[in-house]
Amino acid sequence: MPTSAVGSEPRQGSRGIAGLTLLEMLVALTIVAVAGAGLAWALRDGDEDRLDQQALRLQAQLEVARSLARATATPLRLRVLPNGYTFEGAPQADTELVGPHRWLDARMLVRLTPDPLVLGPEPMGAPLRLELALGTARRALVSDGWAPIAIE
């Protein structure tokens, strides 16, 4: 097999096999991954977003109501309404908690156990389970009465 001297012309008949370098392949894979992530984010279910938002909002309000019931030694009741929910028995000074609250979506399906839920002044409350459903998405707010309310 003949070898060429340094600086000489390469042989005309032999050309290397053309292909992709590792760097080119990594760039292509990165572009595909970014496009896939963007597509997955764009196609996220709006019902799940609204349900997550509603669950977080309700979780925060329930924890505030629990704390308020303990601080004022006044039991508060959460009552589910057809188009929302309300806290009953709260001092009128707390305007954010008092009054009816609407669901973020009118199609929200709710099941509360027990109904109405009584949040009392004692540290150990009744266990609760509040199930929210919107379309095919489902969330549940649960507590054993002692632990903070968690979203499942």
N, CA, C and O atoms as a GROMACS GRO file, in nm:
protein
  608
    1MET      N    1   0.085  -0.117   0.000
    1MET     CA    2   0.000   0.000   0.000
    1MET      C    3   0.089   0.123   0.000
    1MET      O    4   0.167   0.144   0.094
    2PRO      N    5   0.079   0.206  -0.104
    2PRO     CA    6   0.168   0.321  -0.113
    2PRO      C    7   0.127   0.431  -0.015
    2PRO      O    8   0.008   0.452   0.007
    3THR      N    9   0.221   0.499   0.040
    3THR     CA   10   0.196   0.614   0.127
    3THR      C   11   0.246   0.738   0.056
    3THR      O   12   0.341   0.732  -0.021
    4SER      N   13   0.182   0.848   0.083
    4SER     CA   14   0.223   0.972   0.019
    4SER      C   15   0.312   1.049   0.115
    4SER      O   16   0.301   1.037   0.237
    5ALA      N   17   0.396   1.126   0.058
    5ALA     CA   18   0.486   1.207   0.138
    5ALA      C   19   0.409   1.325   0.195
    5ALA      O   20   0.303   1.363   0.145
    6VAL      N   21   0.465   1.382   0.300
    6VAL     CA   22   0.402   1.497   0.363
    6VAL      C   23   0.390   1.610   0.262
    6VAL      O   24   0.487   1.644   0.195
    7GLY      N   25   0.271   1.666   0.252
    7GLY     CA   26   0.247   1.778   0.163
    7GLY      C   27   0.212   1.738   0.022
    7GLY      O   28   0.187   1.825  -0.062
    8SER      N   29   0.210   1.611  -0.008
    8SER     CA   30   0.176   1.569  -0.143
    8SER      C   31   0.026   1.565  -0.160
    8SER      O   32  -0.049   1.566  -0.062
    9GLU      N   33  -0.018   1.560  -0.282
    9GLU     CA   34  -0.160   1.557  -0.315
    9GLU      C   35  -0.220   1.423  -0.275
    9GLU      O   36  -0.156   1.319  -0.292
   10PRO      N   37  -0.344   1.423  -0.223
   10PRO     CA   38  -0.407   1.295  -0.193
   10PRO      C   39  -0.442   1.224  -0.322
   10PRO      O   40  -0.454   1.286  -0.428
   11ARG      N   41  -0.457   1.096  -0.313
   11ARG     CA   42  -0.492   1.017  -0.430
   11ARG      C   43  -0.630   1.056  -0.476
   11ARG      O   44  -0.719   1.080  -0.394
   12GLN      N   45  -0.649   1.062  -0.604
   12GLN     CA   46  -0.776   1.104  -0.661
   12GLN      C   47  -0.883   0.998  -0.645
   12GLN      O   48  -1.000   1.034  -0.628
   13GLY      N   49  -0.853   0.876  -0.649
   13GLY     CA   50  -0.952   0.770  -0.648
   13GLY      C   51  -1.011   0.741  -0.510
   13GLY      O   52  -1.123   0.692  -0.502
   14SER      N   53  -0.941   0.770  -0.403
   14SER     CA   54  -0.993   0.733  -0.271
   14SER      C   55  -1.046   0.856  -0.199
   14SER      O   56  -0.973   0.952  -0.175
   15ARG      N   57  -1.173   0.849  -0.164
   15ARG     CA   58  -1.234   0.956  -0.083
   15ARG      C   59  -1.286   0.892   0.043
   15ARG      O   60  -1.333   0.778   0.040
   16GLY      N   61  -1.278   0.963   0.155
   16GLY     CA   62  -1.328   0.908   0.281
   16GLY      C   63  -1.479   0.895   0.277
   16GLY      O   64  -1.546   0.962   0.199
   17ILE      N   65  -1.532   0.810   0.361
   17ILE     CA   66  -1.676   0.792   0.370
   17ILE      C   67  -1.735   0.913   0.440
   17ILE      O   68  -1.692   0.949   0.550
   18ALA      N   69  -1.831   0.977   0.377
   18ALA     CA   70  -1.894   1.095   0.435
   18ALA      C   71  -1.990   1.051   0.545
   18ALA      O   72  -2.062   0.952   0.528
   19GLY      N   73  -1.993   1.122   0.656
   19GLY     CA   74  -2.083   1.087   0.765
   19GLY      C   75  -2.098   1.203   0.861
   19GLY      O   76  -2.046   1.312   0.838
   20LEU      N   77  -2.169   1.177   0.970
   20LEU     CA   78  -2.191   1.279   1.071
   20LEU      C   79  -2.084   1.270   1.178
   20LEU      O   80  -2.042   1.162   1.218
   21THR      N   81  -2.041   1.385   1.223
   21THR     CA   82  -1.950   1.384   1.336
   21THR      C   83  -2.032   1.375   1.463
   21THR      O   84  -2.154   1.396   1.462
   22LEU      N   85  -1.967   1.344   1.571
   22LEU     CA   86  -2.035   1.332   1.700
   22LEU      C   87  -2.099   1.466   1.739
   22LEU      O   88  -2.210   1.469   1.793
   23LEU      N   89  -2.030   1.574   1.713
   23LEU     CA   90  -2.083   1.706   1.747
   23LEU      C   91  -2.210   1.736   1.668
   23LEU      O   92  -2.307   1.789   1.724
   24GLU      N   93  -2.211   1.704   1.540
   24GLU     CA   94  -2.331   1.727   1.460
   24GLU      C   95  -2.448   1.643   1.511
   24GLU      O   96  -2.563   1.689   1.513
   25MET      N   97  -2.419   1.521   1.551
   25MET     CA   98  -2.526   1.435   1.603
   25MET      C   99  -2.580   1.490   1.736
   25MET      O  100  -2.701   1.487   1.758
   26LEU      N  101  -2.493   1.539   1.822
   26LEU     CA  102  -2.538   1.596   1.950
   26LEU      C  103  -2.622   1.721   1.928
   26LEU      O  104  -2.722   1.742   1.998
   27VAL      N  105  -2.584   1.804   1.834
   27VAL     CA  106  -2.663   1.924   1.803
   27VAL      C  107  -2.802   1.885   1.753
   27VAL      O  108  -2.901   1.944   1.794
   28ALA      N  109  -2.808   1.786   1.666
   28ALA     CA  110  -2.939   1.741   1.614
   28ALA      C  111  -3.025   1.684   1.726
   28ALA      O  112  -3.145   1.712   1.732
   29LEU      N  113  -2.967   1.604   1.815
   29LEU     CA  114  -3.043   1.547   1.927
   29LEU      C  115  -3.092   1.656   2.022
   29LEU      O  116  -3.202   1.647   2.075
   30THR      N  117  -3.010   1.758   2.044
   30THR     CA  118  -3.050   1.869   2.131
   30THR      C  119  -3.168   1.944   2.071
   30THR      O  120  -3.262   1.980   2.143
   31ILE      N  121  -3.166   1.967   1.943
   31ILE     CA  122  -3.277   2.036   1.876
   31ILE      C  123  -3.405   1.954   1.887
   31ILE      O  124  -3.511   2.010   1.915
   32VAL      N  125  -3.395   1.824   1.866
   32VAL     CA  126  -3.513   1.737   1.878
   32VAL      C  127  -3.566   1.737   2.021
   32VAL      O  128  -3.687   1.741   2.042
   33ALA      N  129  -3.476   1.732   2.120
   33ALA     CA  130  -3.519   1.730   2.261
   33ALA      C  131  -3.588   1.860   2.300
   33ALA      O  132  -3.692   1.857   2.367
   34VAL      N  133  -3.534   1.973   2.259
   34VAL     CA  134  -3.595   2.103   2.291
   34VAL      C  135  -3.730   2.116   2.223
   34VAL      O  136  -3.826   2.165   2.284
   35ALA      N  137  -3.740   2.073   2.099
   35ALA     CA  138  -3.869   2.079   2.029
   35ALA      C  139  -3.972   1.988   2.096
   35ALA      O  140  -4.088   2.025   2.108
   36GLY      N  141  -3.930   1.870   2.138
   36GLY     CA  142  -4.022   1.778   2.207
   36GLY      C  143  -4.069   1.833   2.340
   36GLY      O  144  -4.187   1.820   2.374
   37ALA      N  145  -3.979   1.894   2.416
   37ALA     CA  146  -4.018   1.952   2.544
   37ALA      C  147  -4.114   2.069   2.523
   37ALA      O  148  -4.211   2.083   2.598
   38GLY      N  149  -4.088   2.150   2.423
   38GLY     CA  150  -4.179   2.262   2.394
   38GLY      C  151  -4.316   2.214   2.352
   38GLY      O  152  -4.417   2.272   2.391
   39LEU      N  153  -4.320   2.109   2.274
   39LEU     CA  154  -4.448   2.053   2.231
   39LEU      C  155  -4.525   1.993   2.349
   39LEU      O  156  -4.646   2.013   2.361
   40ALA      N  157  -4.454   1.921   2.436
   40ALA     CA  158  -4.521   1.863   2.554
   40ALA      C  159  -4.576   1.973   2.644
   40ALA      O  160  -4.685   1.958   2.700
   41TRP      N  161  -4.501   2.081   2.660
   41TRP     CA  162  -4.548   2.190   2.744
   41TRP      C  163  -4.668   2.260   2.681
   41TRP      O  164  -4.762   2.298   2.751
   42ALA      N  165  -4.665   2.276   2.551
   42ALA     CA  166  -4.775   2.343   2.482
   42ALA      C  167  -4.903   2.260   2.482
   42ALA      O  168  -5.012   2.316   2.480
   43LEU      N  169  -4.890   2.130   2.485
   43LEU     CA  170  -5.007   2.043   2.482
   43LEU      C  171  -5.059   2.005   2.620
   43LEU      O  172  -5.150   1.923   2.631
   44ARG      N  173  -5.004   2.064   2.726
   44ARG     CA  174  -5.049   2.032   2.862
   44ARG      C  175  -5.197   2.062   2.874
   44ARG      O  176  -5.247   2.160   2.820
   45ASP      N  177  -5.265   1.975   2.945
   45ASP     CA  178  -5.410   1.984   2.961
   45ASP      C  179  -5.446   2.106   3.047
   45ASP      O  180  -5.398   2.119   3.159
   46GLY      N  181  -5.530   2.195   2.995
   46GLY     CA  182  -5.574   2.312   3.069
   46GLY      C  183  -5.657   2.275   3.191
   46GLY      O  184  -5.655   2.346   3.291
   47ASP      N  185  -5.730   2.163   3.183
   47ASP     CA  186  -5.809   2.118   3.298
   47ASP      C  187  -5.718   2.084   3.415
   47ASP      O  188  -5.750   2.116   3.530
   48GLU      N  189  -5.606   2.021   3.388
   48GLU     CA  190  -5.513   1.986   3.495
   48GLU      C  191  -5.455   2.111   3.560
   48GLU      O  192  -5.440   2.116   3.682
   49ASP      N  193  -5.423   2.211   3.479
   49ASP     CA  194  -5.371   2.337   3.534
   49ASP      C  195  -5.473   2.403   3.626
   49ASP      O  196  -5.439   2.444   3.737
   50ARG      N  197  -5.597   2.413   3.580
   50ARG     CA  198  -5.701   2.476   3.662
   50ARG      C  199  -5.727   2.394   3.789
   50ARG      O  200  -5.749   2.450   3.896
   51LEU      N  201  -5.725   2.263   3.776
   51LEU     CA  202  -5.748   2.177   3.892
   51LEU      C  203  -5.635   2.191   3.993
   51LEU      O  204  -5.660   2.197   4.114
   52ASP      N  205  -5.511   2.195   3.946
   52ASP     CA  206  -5.398   2.216   4.036
   52ASP      C  207  -5.409   2.351   4.107
   52ASP      O  208  -5.385   2.361   4.228
   53GLN      N  209  -5.445   2.453   4.032
   53GLN     CA  210  -5.461   2.587   4.089
   53GLN      C  211  -5.572   2.588   4.194
   53GLN      O  212  -5.556   2.648   4.301
   54GLN      N  213  -5.684   2.523   4.164
   54GLN     CA  214  -5.796   2.518   4.258
   54GLN      C  215  -5.757   2.440   4.384
   54GLN      O  216  -5.791   2.482   4.494
   55ALA      N  217  -5.686   2.330   4.368
   55ALA     CA  218  -5.644   2.249   4.482
   55ALA      C  219  -5.549   2.327   4.573
   55ALA      O  220  -5.563   2.323   4.695
   56LEU      N  221  -5.454   2.398   4.514
   56LEU     CA  222  -5.361   2.478   4.594
   56LEU      C  223  -5.434   2.591   4.667
   56LEU      O  224  -5.406   2.618   4.784
   57ARG      N  225  -5.524   2.655   4.599
   57ARG     CA  226  -5.602   2.765   4.660
   57ARG      C  227  -5.685   2.713   4.777
   57ARG      O  228  -5.687   2.774   4.884
   58LEU      N  229  -5.753   2.602   4.757
   58LEU     CA  230  -5.838   2.545   4.861
   58LEU      C  231  -5.755   2.493   4.978
   58LEU      O  232  -5.795   2.506   5.094
   59GLN      N  233  -5.640   2.435   4.948
   59GLN     CA  234  -5.551   2.388   5.054
   59GLN      C  235  -5.508   2.504   5.144
   59GLN      O  236  -5.511   2.492   5.267
   60ALA      N  237  -5.469   2.615   5.084
   60ALA     CA  238  -5.427   2.732   5.161
   60ALA      C  239  -5.542   2.787   5.244
   60ALA      O  240  -5.523   2.821   5.361
   61GLN      N  241  -5.662   2.795   5.186
   61GLN     CA  242  -5.776   2.848   5.260
   61GLN      C  243  -5.816   2.755   5.375
   61GLN      O  244  -5.854   2.802   5.482
   62LEU      N  245  -5.807   2.625   5.354
   62LEU     CA  246  -5.840   2.531   5.462
   62LEU      C  247  -5.740   2.542   5.577
   62LEU      O  248  -5.779   2.535   5.694
   63GLU      N  249  -5.613   2.560   5.546
   63GLU     CA  250  -5.513   2.576   5.652
   63GLU      C  251  -5.534   2.707   5.728
   63GLU      O  252  -5.518   2.711   5.849
   64VAL      N  253  -5.570   2.813   5.656
   64VAL     CA  254  -5.601   2.941   5.723
   64VAL      C  255  -5.724   2.924   5.812
   64VAL      O  256  -5.724   2.972   5.925
   65ALA      N  257  -5.826   2.856   5.762
   65ALA     CA  258  -5.948   2.835   5.841
   65ALA      C  259  -5.918   2.751   5.965
   65ALA      O  260  -5.970   2.779   6.073
   66ARG      N  261  -5.835   2.650   5.951
   66ARG     CA  262  -5.795   2.568   6.067
   66ARG      C  263  -5.726   2.654   6.172
   66ARG      O  264  -5.758   2.646   6.291
   67SER      N  265  -5.630   2.735   6.127
   67SER     CA  266  -5.557   2.822   6.220
   67SER      C  267  -5.650   2.923   6.285
   67SER      O  268  -5.638   2.950   6.405
   68LEU      N  269  -5.741   2.979   6.207
   68LEU     CA  270  -5.835   3.077   6.260
   68LEU      C  271  -5.928   3.013   6.363
   68LEU      O  272  -5.959   3.075   6.465
   69ALA      N  273  -5.972   2.892   6.337
   69ALA     CA  274  -6.059   2.822   6.432
   69ALA      C  275  -5.987   2.798   6.564
   69ALA      O  276  -6.046   2.812   6.670
   70ARG      N  277  -5.860   2.763   6.556
   70ARG     CA  278  -5.783   2.740   6.679
   70ARG      C  279  -5.756   2.871   6.752
   70ARG      O  280  -5.764   2.877   6.875
   71ALA      N  281  -5.723   2.976   6.677
   71ALA     CA  282  -5.688   3.104   6.740
   71ALA      C  283  -5.807   3.171   6.805
   71ALA      O  284  -5.792   3.235   6.909
   72THR      N  285  -5.926   3.157   6.747
   72THR     CA  286  -6.044   3.225   6.801
   72THR      C  287  -6.133   3.132   6.883
   72THR      O  288  -6.234   3.176   6.938
   73ALA      N  289  -6.095   3.005   6.892
   73ALA     CA  290  -6.175   2.904   6.964
   73ALA      C  291  -6.318   2.900   6.910
   73ALA      O  292  -6.414   2.880   6.986
   74THR      N  293  -6.331   2.919   6.780
   74THR     CA  294  -6.461   2.918   6.713
   74THR      C  295  -6.459   2.813   6.603
   74THR      O  296  -6.373   2.817   6.515
   75PRO      N  297  -6.552   2.719   6.605
   75PRO     CA  298  -6.554   2.621   6.496
   75PRO      C  299  -6.598   2.685   6.364
   75PRO      O  300  -6.690   2.767   6.361
   76LEU      N  301  -6.533   2.646   6.258
   76LEU     CA  302  -6.568   2.693   6.124
   76LEU      C  303  -6.615   2.573   6.043
   76LEU      O  304  -6.568   2.461   6.062
   77ARG      N  305  -6.707   2.598   5.953
   77ARG     CA  306  -6.760   2.491   5.868
   77ARG      C  307  -6.732   2.524   5.722
   77ARG      O  308  -6.751   2.636   5.677
   78LEU      N  309  -6.686   2.422   5.651
   78LEU     CA  310  -6.672   2.433   5.506
   78LEU      C  311  -6.791   2.363   5.445
   78LEU      O  312  -6.814   2.244   5.467
   79ARG      N  313  -6.868   2.439   5.369
   79ARG     CA  314  -6.986   2.383   5.302
   79ARG      C  315  -6.966   2.396   5.151
   79ARG      O  316  -6.934   2.504   5.100
   80VAL      N  317  -6.986   2.285   5.081
   80VAL     CA  318  -6.973   2.285   4.935
   80VAL      C  319  -7.107   2.326   4.875
   80VAL      O  320  -7.212   2.273   4.911
   81LEU      N  321  -7.101   2.422   4.784
   81LEU     CA  322  -7.219   2.473   4.714
   81LEU      C  323  -7.216   2.423   4.570
   81LEU      O  324  -7.112   2.375   4.524
   82PRO      N  325  -7.326   2.434   4.497
   82PRO     CA  326  -7.325   2.388   4.357
   82PRO      C  327  -7.221   2.459   4.269
   82PRO      O  328  -7.164   2.397   4.179
   83ASN      N  329  -7.197   2.587   4.294
   83ASN     CA  330  -7.103   2.661   4.210
   83ASN      C  331  -6.980   2.708   4.286
   83ASN      O  332  -6.906   2.794   4.238
   84GLY      N  333  -6.956   2.652   4.405
   84GLY     CA  334  -6.840   2.693   4.484
   84GLY      C  335  -6.844   2.636   4.624
   84GLY      O  336  -6.889   2.524   4.646
   85TYR      N  337  -6.796   2.715   4.717
   85TYR     CA  338  -6.792   2.672   4.857
   85TYR      C  339  -6.791   2.795   4.946
   85TYR      O  340  -6.764   2.907   4.900
   86THR      N  341  -6.821   2.774   5.073
   86THR     CA  342  -6.822   2.884   5.167
   86THR      C  343  -6.775   2.836   5.303
   86THR      O  344  -6.794   2.720   5.339
   87PHE      N  345  -6.713   2.926   5.378
   87PHE     CA  346  -6.676   2.900   5.516
   87PHE      C  347  -6.778   2.971   5.603
   87PHE      O  348  -6.800   3.091   5.588
   88GLU      N  349  -6.839   2.898   5.692
   88GLU     CA  350  -6.941   2.955   5.782
   88GLU      C  351  -6.885   2.960   5.924
   88GLU      O  352  -6.810   2.872   5.966
   89GLY      N  353  -6.925   3.064   5.996
   89GLY     CA  354  -6.884   3.078   6.135
   89GLY      C  355  -6.756   3.157   6.155
   89GLY      O  356  -6.711   3.172   6.268
   90ALA      N  357  -6.697   3.207   6.048
   90ALA     CA  358  -6.573   3.283   6.059
   90ALA      C  359  -6.603   3.424   6.108
   90ALA      O  360  -6.707   3.480   6.075
   91PRO      N  361  -6.512   3.481   6.187
   91PRO     CA  362  -6.531   3.620   6.228
   91PRO      C  363  -6.538   3.711   6.105
   91PRO      O  364  -6.467   3.689   6.007
   92GLN      N  365  -6.621   3.811   6.110
   92GLN     CA  366  -6.641   3.900   5.995
   92GLN      C  367  -6.516   3.981   5.961
   92GLN      O  368  -6.505   4.035   5.851
   93ALA      N  369  -6.422   3.989   6.054
   93ALA     CA  370  -6.301   4.067   6.028
   93ALA      C  371  -6.216   4.004   5.918
   93ALA      O  372  -6.141   4.073   5.849
   94ASP      N  373  -6.227   3.874   5.902
   94ASP     CA  374  -6.148   3.805   5.799
   94ASP      C  375  -6.227   3.801   5.669
   94ASP      O  376  -6.297   3.703   5.641
   95THR      N  377  -6.216   3.906   5.591
   95THR     CA  378  -6.298   3.919   5.470
   95THR      C  379  -6.254   3.825   5.358
   95THR      O  380  -6.335   3.793   5.271
   96GLU      N  381  -6.129   3.780   5.358
   96GLU     CA  382  -6.082   3.689   5.253
   96GLU      C  383  -6.145   3.551   5.267
   96GLU      O  384  -6.165   3.481   5.167
   97LEU      N  385  -6.176   3.511   5.388
   97LEU     CA  386  -6.228   3.378   5.412
   97LEU      C  387  -6.381   3.374   5.412
   97LEU      O  388  -6.441   3.276   5.370
   98VAL      N  389  -6.442   3.482   5.460
   98VAL     CA  390  -6.588   3.487   5.472
   98VAL      C  391  -6.652   3.503   5.335
   98VAL      O  392  -6.597   3.570   5.247
   99GLY      N  393  -6.765   3.442   5.318
   99GLY     CA  394  -6.841   3.459   5.194
   99GLY      C  395  -6.818   3.346   5.098
   99GLY      O  396  -6.728   3.265   5.115
  100PRO      N  397  -6.902   3.341   4.997
  100PRO     CA  398  -6.890   3.232   4.899
  100PRO      C  399  -6.769   3.251   4.808
  100PRO      O  400  -6.733   3.362   4.771
  101HIS      N  401  -6.709   3.140   4.773
  101HIS     CA  402  -6.598   3.136   4.678
  101HIS      C  403  -6.642   3.052   4.559
  101HIS      O  404  -6.702   2.946   4.577
  102ARG      N  405  -6.614   3.099   4.440
  102ARG     CA  406  -6.654   3.026   4.319
  102ARG      C  407  -6.541   2.932   4.277
  102ARG      O  408  -6.423   2.960   4.298
  103TRP      N  409  -6.581   2.821   4.216
  103TRP     CA  410  -6.482   2.731   4.158
  103TRP      C  411  -6.417   2.802   4.040
  103TRP      O  412  -6.480   2.885   3.975
  104LEU      N  413  -6.293   2.770   4.012
  104LEU     CA  414  -6.224   2.830   3.899
  104LEU      C  415  -6.282   2.785   3.766
  104LEU      O  416  -6.262   2.850   3.663
  105ASP      N  417  -6.354   2.673   3.766
  105ASP     CA  418  -6.419   2.622   3.646
  105ASP      C  419  -6.557   2.572   3.686
  105ASP      O  420  -6.569   2.499   3.785
  106ALA      N  421  -6.658   2.609   3.612
  106ALA     CA  422  -6.796   2.571   3.646
  106ALA      C  423  -6.820   2.420   3.634
  106ALA      O  424  -6.917   2.369   3.690
  107ARG      N  425  -6.732   2.349   3.563
  107ARG     CA  426  -6.749   2.204   3.546
  107ARG      C  427  -6.688   2.123   3.660
  107ARG      O  428  -6.686   2.000   3.655
  108MET      N  429  -6.639   2.190   3.764
  108MET     CA  430  -6.573   2.124   3.876
  108MET      C  431  -6.670   2.031   3.948
  108MET      O  432  -6.781   2.072   3.984
  109LEU      N  433  -6.628   1.907   3.969
  109LEU     CA  434  -6.705   1.811   4.048
  109LEU      C  435  -6.635   1.791   4.181
  109LEU      O  436  -6.513   1.777   4.186
  110VAL      N  437  -6.714   1.792   4.290
  110VAL     CA  438  -6.655   1.790   4.424
  110VAL      C  439  -6.727   1.690   4.512
  110VAL      O  440  -6.849   1.674   4.505
  111ARG      N  441  -6.647   1.620   4.595
  111ARG     CA  442  -6.706   1.533   4.697
  111ARG      C  443  -6.627   1.555   4.826
  111ARG      O  444  -6.505   1.535   4.829
  112LEU      N  445  -6.697   1.595   4.930
  112LEU     CA  446  -6.636   1.626   5.059
  112LEU      C  447  -6.682   1.524   5.162
  112LEU      O  448  -6.800   1.494   5.173
  113THR      N  449  -6.586   1.470   5.238
  113THR     CA  450  -6.617   1.377   5.346
  113THR      C  451  -6.546   1.426   5.470
  113THR      O  452  -6.423   1.431   5.469
  114PRO      N  453  -6.613   1.461   5.577
  114PRO     CA  454  -6.758   1.472   5.595
  114PRO      C  455  -6.809   1.603   5.537
  114PRO      O  456  -6.733   1.698   5.518
  115ASP      N  457  -6.937   1.608   5.508
  115ASP     CA  458  -7.000   1.728   5.452
  115ASP      C  459  -7.114   1.770   5.542
  115ASP      O  460  -7.209   1.693   5.555
  116PRO      N  461  -7.112   1.886   5.605
  116PRO     CA  462  -7.007   1.987   5.600
  116PRO      C  463  -6.888   1.947   5.688
  116PRO      O  464  -6.902   1.871   5.784
  117LEU      N  465  -6.774   2.000   5.653
  117LEU     CA  466  -6.652   1.977   5.730
  117LEU      C  467  -6.645   2.080   5.841
  117LEU      O  468  -6.654   2.200   5.815
  118VAL      N  469  -6.629   2.035   5.964
  118VAL     CA  470  -6.618   2.126   6.078
  118VAL      C  471  -6.472   2.131   6.121
  118VAL      O  472  -6.411   2.029   6.155
  119LEU      N  473  -6.416   2.252   6.117
  119LEU     CA  474  -6.280   2.275   6.163
  119LEU      C  475  -6.290   2.336   6.302
  119LEU      O  476  -6.326   2.453   6.316
  120GLY      N  477  -6.259   2.257   6.403
  120GLY     CA  478  -6.278   2.302   6.540
  120GLY      C  479  -6.153   2.363   6.601
  120GLY      O  480  -6.046   2.363   6.539
  121PRO      N  481  -6.167   2.416   6.723
  121PRO     CA  482  -6.055   2.481   6.789
  121PRO      C  483  -5.952   2.384   6.847
  121PRO      O  484  -5.841   2.424   6.879
  122GLU      N  485  -5.988   2.256   6.861
  122GLU     CA  486  -5.894   2.160   6.918
  122GLU      C  487  -5.786   2.122   6.815
  122GLU      O  488  -5.812   2.123   6.695
  123PRO      N  489  -5.666   2.090   6.863
  123PRO     CA  490  -5.556   2.059   6.770
  123PRO      C  491  -5.583   1.935   6.684
  123PRO      O  492  -5.544   1.932   6.567
  124MET      N  493  -5.648   1.834   6.740
  124MET     CA  494  -5.678   1.712   6.664
  124MET      C  495  -5.818   1.726   6.606
  124MET      O  496  -5.917   1.720   6.679
  125GLY      N  497  -5.825   1.745   6.476
  125GLY     CA  498  -5.954   1.762   6.410
  125GLY      C  499  -6.002   1.632   6.348
  125GLY      O  500  -5.939   1.527   6.363
  126ALA      N  501  -6.113   1.641   6.281
  126ALA     CA  502  -6.169   1.524   6.213
  126ALA      C  503  -6.091   1.499   6.084
  126ALA      O  504  -6.047   1.593   6.018
  127PRO      N  505  -6.073   1.373   6.047
  127PRO     CA  506  -6.010   1.344   5.918
  127PRO      C  507  -6.096   1.402   5.805
  127PRO      O  508  -6.218   1.410   5.815
  128LEU      N  509  -6.031   1.442   5.698
  128LEU     CA  510  -6.106   1.499   5.587
  128LEU      C  511  -6.053   1.445   5.455
  128LEU      O  512  -5.936   1.408   5.442
  129ARG      N  513  -6.142   1.441   5.359
  129ARG     CA  514  -6.106   1.406   5.221
  129ARG      C  515  -6.195   1.489   5.130
  129ARG      O  516  -6.318   1.476   5.133
  130LEU      N  517  -6.134   1.572   5.051
  130LEU     CA  518  -6.205   1.657   4.955
  130LEU      C  519  -6.154   1.620   4.816
  130LEU      O  520  -6.039   1.646   4.783
  131GLU      N  521  -6.241   1.560   4.737
  131GLU     CA  522  -6.203   1.514   4.603
  131GLU      C  523  -6.251   1.614   4.499
  131GLU      O  524  -6.368   1.652   4.498
  132LEU      N  525  -6.160   1.655   4.413
  132LEU     CA  526  -6.190   1.748   4.304
  132LEU      C  527  -6.169   1.676   4.172
  132LEU      O  528  -6.074   1.600   4.155
  133ALA      N  529  -6.259   1.700   4.078
  133ALA     CA  530  -6.246   1.640   3.945
  133ALA      C  531  -6.284   1.743   3.840
  133ALA      O  532  -6.381   1.818   3.856
  134LEU      N  533  -6.207   1.746   3.734
  134LEU     CA  534  -6.234   1.835   3.622
  134LEU      C  535  -6.191   1.763   3.496
  134LEU      O  536  -6.072   1.741   3.473
  135GLY      N  537  -6.287   1.725   3.414
  135GLY     CA  538  -6.256   1.644   3.297
  135GLY      C  539  -6.204   1.509   3.342
  135GLY      O  540  -6.269   1.440   3.420
  136THR      N  541  -6.087   1.472   3.294
  136THR     CA  542  -6.027   1.344   3.334
  136THR      C  543  -5.928   1.361   3.449
  136THR      O  544  -5.878   1.262   3.502
  137ALA      N  545  -5.900   1.485   3.488
  137ALA     CA  546  -5.804   1.512   3.595
  137ALA      C  547  -5.871   1.498   3.731
  137ALA      O  548  -5.987   1.534   3.748
  138ARG      N  549  -5.797   1.444   3.828
  138ARG     CA  550  -5.848   1.423   3.963
  138ARG      C  551  -5.743   1.467   4.065
  138ARG      O  552  -5.623   1.444   4.045
  139ARG      N  553  -5.787   1.530   4.172
  139ARG     CA  554  -5.701   1.566   4.285
  139ARG      C  555  -5.781   1.542   4.412
  139ARG      O  556  -5.904   1.547   4.410
  140ALA      N  557  -5.711   1.516   4.521
  140ALA     CA  558  -5.777   1.499   4.650
  140ALA      C  559  -5.697   1.574   4.756
  140ALA      O  560  -5.574   1.565   4.760
  141LEU      N  561  -5.768   1.647   4.841
  141LEU     CA  562  -5.707   1.711   4.956
  141LEU      C  563  -5.739   1.622   5.075
  141LEU      O  564  -5.856   1.595   5.102
  142VAL      N  565  -5.637   1.577   5.147
  142VAL     CA  566  -5.657   1.481   5.255
  142VAL      C  567  -5.580   1.523   5.379
  142VAL      O  568  -5.475   1.587   5.372
  143SER      N  569  -5.635   1.484   5.493
  143SER     CA  570  -5.568   1.501   5.622
  143SER      C  571  -5.626   1.402   5.720
  143SER      O  572  -5.744   1.368   5.714
  144ASP      N  573  -5.541   1.355   5.809
  144ASP     CA  574  -5.589   1.264   5.913
  144ASP      C  575  -5.643   1.340   6.033
  144ASP      O  576  -5.680   1.278   6.133
  145GLY      N  577  -5.649   1.470   6.024
  145GLY     CA  578  -5.699   1.553   6.133
  145GLY      C  579  -5.586   1.615   6.214
  145GLY      O  580  -5.606   1.714   6.284
  146TRP      N  581  -5.469   1.556   6.205
  146TRP     CA  582  -5.354   1.607   6.280
  146TRP      C  583  -5.251   1.669   6.184
  146TRP      O  584  -5.199   1.777   6.209
  147ALA      N  585  -5.223   1.599   6.077
  147ALA     CA  586  -5.122   1.644   5.981
  147ALA      C  587  -5.177   1.757   5.894
  147ALA      O  588  -5.298   1.773   5.880
  148PRO      N  589  -5.088   1.836   5.834
  148PRO     CA  590  -5.133   1.939   5.740
  148PRO      C  591  -5.208   1.876   5.623
  148PRO      O  592  -5.191   1.757   5.593
  149ILE      N  593  -5.288   1.954   5.558
  149ILE     CA  594  -5.366   1.907   5.444
  149ILE      C  595  -5.273   1.888   5.325
  149ILE      O  596  -5.197   1.979   5.289
  150ALA      N  597  -5.279   1.771   5.265
  150ALA     CA  598  -5.192   1.737   5.152
  150ALA      C  599  -5.276   1.718   5.027
  150ALA      O  600  -5.394   1.684   5.034
  151ILE      N  601  -5.213   1.741   4.913
  151ILE     CA  602  -5.279   1.721   4.784
  151ILE      C  603  -5.227   1.591   4.724
  151ILE      O  604  -5.106   1.570   4.711
  152GLU      N  605  -5.320   1.505   4.688
  152GLU     CA  606  -5.283   1.377   4.624
  152GLU      C  607  -5.321   1.381   4.478
  152GLU      O  608  -5.299   1.284   4.406
   0.00000   0.00000   0.00000
